[in-house]
Amino acid sequence: MKKTLLLLFIAAITCACSSSKGIDKMGQALDNMSQLTEIKMPKASAVQIALDVEYLASDELKGRDTGSEGIEQAAVYLSERFSQIGILPYKGSYMDHFEVNEQEAFNVIAMIPGSDKSLMDEVVVIGAHYDHIGMIQAVAGDSIANGANDNATGTATVLAIAANFRKLDFNRRTVVFALFSAEEKGLLGSKHLAQRMKKEGVNVVAMLNFEMTGTPMVNRPYIAYLTGHDSSDMATVFNEANKDRVVTGKLDQAAQLNLFMRSDNYAFFQEFNVPSQTFSTFDFTNFDHYHQVGDDISQVNTIHMAQLVDAVMPGIFKVVNAEQLKLTPTTNE
């Protein structure tokens, strides 16, 4: 694995040498962010999303349990995907190592440095967990919990967003793409990274997390709900940025189910006290295979996933390039 990672690092350094002339080409066209509607966002590829989900949820990876050979294969794949997209490793390495019960674990992290001298030290983290629960009790001879919707879909969503930002070649703030391990062990990967970034003095200003985005919701006016909906102005920013559809809304059961504290956004809220929320399309009515062997690629709608990426891109672009998101005094949901 070390040889593979060395090759990935060399490839990443090569991609860093791409032309910087385009970095301000869009900035020159933007006198202010009111011109956001004039910027044409790249379209997400449902085909590439399907390829990413299919590999991550394959039987070969045996459910991507933290500490397993399967999750190591997934980590190498994700590092290679970031390198292919043309995004640098975070502080010299795609792998962010930590331990879980004396087993090696690693988040996979990439970054695009900011282009604006006054904003480049502000960091927006865009993340998802890529681990799952591994092997479970067999059903009809199948014991692999493939974890397609949970959370190969969120992982593939982050990869698609990363590819879009690489194509745009414009981000005033630094963007860190973080794929977490050990979420299923108690949100340990995101806790490790948030604490590491805090210790290193990184100025995180927002965290956007993606969790179980593979199935469309039914009879809701928005494409994804946002946990901690009222805890910041994030929902308003995303809905105002997209003129074509309602992007996000409030899930009725969010407060009751304590969703704000149950995913990888929460560690960043705890460490940095900034808007840190999760986008999801799993509303507990539209998917029957949570933590079961039936959570495989057949349950995932990648056209819907591409539409979700397209829907959130204007909002993410605004978070990365315009005014900071703001917390609002409210209870967590």
N, C-alpha and C positions, 0 to 999 in steps of 0.2 A: 504493500500500500504506500510506503514511503516513496518508492520510485515513481509511482503514479502521481502522487501529490507534488513531487519535484517538477515533473513534466507540466503539470497544471500551472504551477507557479511561473515557470518560464513562459508558458503561453500567455498568462495574464500580464506579465511584464511587457510582452510584445504588443498586446492589445492596448496597453497604456500609451503606446507611441502613436496612436491614431491621431489624425489632424485635430489640432485645437482651434483651427480657424473657424469651425462651425459652432464653437461653444457660444459665441455671442451673436450669431446670425439671427437667432430668434429674439434675443435680448434687444437688438437694435430695432426690431420691428415692434417691440412692446414698450410704449411710453408708460403705460400703466396696465394693471390687470383687468381693467374694464374691457380690454380687447381680447379677453380669453375666448370669447365665442368665435373669434376669427381664426383661432388656431385649430388646424385639422389634426385630430388625434389619430394615431395608427390604430388599425383594427386588429383585435386579437385573433389568433389562428386556432379555430376549434380542432383542427387536425393535430397541431403540435400539443395542444392541451391534452387531447386524447392519448397521444404517444407517451406523454409524461405520466399521466394517471395509470395507463396500462402497465408501464414498467414498474412503477412504485407499488402497485397493487398486485403484481404478478406472484404466482405461487413460488417462484424462484427466491423471493425475498422473505418468504415464510412469516409474513405479518410484521416485519420491521420492529421487533421488540428491542428496546434499549439494551446494548451490550451484546447483541447477536451478530452473527456473520451477515445476516440479511440486511440489517440497518447499516453496517459498514459498506456493503455494496451500494445501498441507496445513497449514502453520503458521497461516495466516489462519483456516482452518476450525477448528483446535484452539483458537485464541484465542476465536473466536466460541462454541464449545461451552462453554468455561469460563465465559464471560460469561453464556450462557443458563442454565447450571446455577446461577449466582449466586455465583461464587467470585472473589475479588479477584486482580488481577495481583500478582506478586511485586515488592515495592518499586517500585510505580508503573508497571510494564510487564510485559505477558505475554512479550515478546520479550527474550531474553538473548543478545546479539550476541557473536560471535567470528569469527575467520577461519580458513579451512582452505585452504591453498595459494593464498592471496591471493583467495579467494572468500568472500563473506559467508555466514555460517551463523548459525543461531539455535536455541537451545533455547526451548521454550514452557513457561512456569512460572506457576503460580497458587498461592495460599495461603489457608488459613483460620487467622486468629490464634487462639492459645489463649485459653481463658476463665478459667484458674486463675492467679492472680497469682504463685504459687510455682512453676508449671510452664510458663508461657507462653513463657519464654525458651528452653525445650528444644524442639528441632525434629525432627520425624520426616519424612523425605523418602520419598515414594512415587513411583516412576518407571518409565519404559520408554522405549526409543528408537523414534522414529517414522520415521527415514530408512530407505532401502533402497539397492539397488545400481544402479537406473536401467535403462538399455538394455544388453542383452547380445546375444550371437550368436543369430540367429533360428532358431527351431525351427518348421517348418511355417508360415513366414511371420510368426510372432509373436516380437518381440524385446523385449517389455516384461516385465521382472521385477517383477511387481506387488507382491510382498512382503505378501501377505495374512496368512499365519501369521507371517512374519518382517518387521516386527513390528507390523503393524496390529492384531493381536489383543492384544498386550501394551498397546498404546496405548489401545485401546477398554476394556480391563480397568481401567486407571487412571482413565479418564473415568467408568466405572460406579462405582468406589469413591468418587471425588470426589462424584458425585451422591448416593450414600448418606450420606456425611458431611454434605452440605448438608441432607438431609432430617432426619438425626438432630439437627443443630443443637447438638452437644455434643462438644467436644474440649478437654481440659485443656491438652494441649501444642499448639503450633503445628504445622500440617500443611502441608508444601510438596509440591505435585504437579508433578513435573518430567518433561517429555517431551523426550528428547534427540535432537539431530541428530548426524551424523558418527560414530555407533557403528561403522558399516561401514568407516570410515577409520582405526579404531584406538581406539575408545572416547573420541574427542576431546571430544564434547559434555559427557559426564559429568565428564571430567577438568577441563574449563574451569569448570563450575559448582561442583564440589567445591573447587577451588582458590580460586574467587571467594568462596565462602561462608566458607572458612577465613580468607582475608585480611580479610573483613569482620567476623570475630569471631563468626560464627553458631555457636550451640551445637547441632550436630547430634548426636543421641543414638542414631539408628537409621536405616537405609536399607533399604527394601523395594523390590525391583525385579521387574518382570514381563516375561518373555521367552518368546515363542512358546507361547501358551496356547490355541491354537485347535483342538487335536485331543486327544481323551481317550486316556489310556494304557490298555493292555490287560493284564488279569490282575495288576493291582497293587492293594493294599488302600487306597492313598491317592490323592487326586485330583491332587496336584501334588508334584513333588520339590523339594527345597530345596538349592541349592548351598552348599558350606561347611557341610554339615549339622551337623557336630560342633563348629563354631567358636564357637557360642553356644547359648543356651537357647531360641532362636527356635522351633525345631520343637516343643519341649515346650510352650511357651506357646500356640502355635496349636492343637495337638492337645488340650490341656486346656481351652481356651476353647470349643471346639465339642463339644457333648455328643452330637451326632447322627451324626458320621462322623469317620474319620481324615482329617485335612486334608493332611498332608505326611509325606514319608519320605525315605529316603536312596537315591539312584540308585547302583546298583552300580558303574557306570563313572565316577562323578564325579571321583574322584581321578586316575584314569588320563587322563581327558580335560581335566583342569585347568579345570573349568567355573567354579570360584569366581573365577578371574582373567580370565574371558573375556566378562564382561558388565559393565553399567554400575554394578553394586554396588561393583565393586572400587576405583574411584577414591575413594569415600567411606570405605572401610576404610583405604585408604592415608593419606588426609588426616586422618581423625578417630579412627581406631582404635576404632571402635564396631561393633556387629553390623550387617553390611551384606551382604545375601544376596538371591539371585534365586529366584523361583518360576517353574517351567516345567512344561509337560506334554509337551514334545517329548523323547522318550527315545531317539531315533535308530532306532526300530523302527516308529513309527506315522505317519511322514510322509516321502514320497519325493520332495519337490519343493524341497528346500533350495537357495536361490540359483538357481532355475530358473524358466522362464516359466510353469510349471504351478502355481506358488504363487499361486493366485487364490482368490476368494471361494468357489468351489465346494468347496474343500478344508476349509473352516472350519465347525465345529460350534458355532453360537452358543448353543444350549441348554446344551451343556457349559460354555461360557464363563460363562454366567449362573450356573450351578451352582457354578463355581469361585469367582466373586465372593461368592456367598452363603456358601460354605464358609470363606473366609478372613476375612470381615468380623468375626466375634467376636474373632479373634486380633488383627486390626489395631486394633479398638476398644480392646483391652486394652493394646496397645503404646502407643497414643496417650494413654490415661487412667490406667494403673496403674503399677506399678514398672517401672523401666528394664530393658530386656534386658541380659543379661550375657554377655561374652565368656568362652570357656573355652580353656584352653591346649591347642592341638592344631595339627596341620598343616592347611594350606588344602586344600580339595577342589574 
